[in-house]
Amino acid sequence: MYVTRSLYEKKSANEGVSKWEGIQELQTTGGYLLYRISGYLYHIIPYQSFSSDEARKEFQCTSL
């Protein structure tokens, strides 16, 4: 697994980069990883984005 120095997001309307150091909190709920960026701003990653539960857990541990 490869984790970069930042969380990169690209959508049709915009692009964004969040450095891991800026992530304030990680929550897991209802099949989602929720990375709190600030206040009420979160990056939400569905568990189904990962090839396996083991891959998700590895990503989760490595990203902190």
ChimeraX attribute file (.defattr): number of C-alpha atoms within 10 A of each C-alpha:
attribute: neighborCount
match mode: 1-to-1
recipient: residues
	/A:1	7
	/A:2	8
	/A:3	12
	/A:4	10
	/A:5	12
	/A:6	15
	/A:7	15
	/A:8	12
	/A:9	11
	/A:10	9
	/A:11	7
	/A:12	5
	/A:13	5
	/A:14	7
	/A:15	9
	/A:16	10
	/A:17	11
	/A:18	14
	/A:19	12
	/A:20	16
	/A:21	11
	/A:22	12
	/A:23	18
	/A:24	12
	/A:25	12
	/A:26	16
	/A:27	11
	/A:28	14
	/A:29	9
	/A:30	7
	/A:31	10
	/A:32	15
	/A:33	18
	/A:34	17
	/A:35	21
	/A:36	17
	/A:37	18
	/A:38	11
	/A:39	7
	/A:40	6
	/A:41	10
	/A:42	17
	/A:43	16
	/A:44	14
	/A:45	15
	/A:46	14
	/A:47	18
	/A:48	11
	/A:49	10
	/A:50	13
	/A:51	9
	/A:52	11
	/A:53	11
	/A:54	10
	/A:55	14
	/A:56	19
	/A:57	13
	/A:58	14
	/A:59	15
	/A:60	14
	/A:61	9
	/A:62	12
	/A:63	18
	/A:64	10
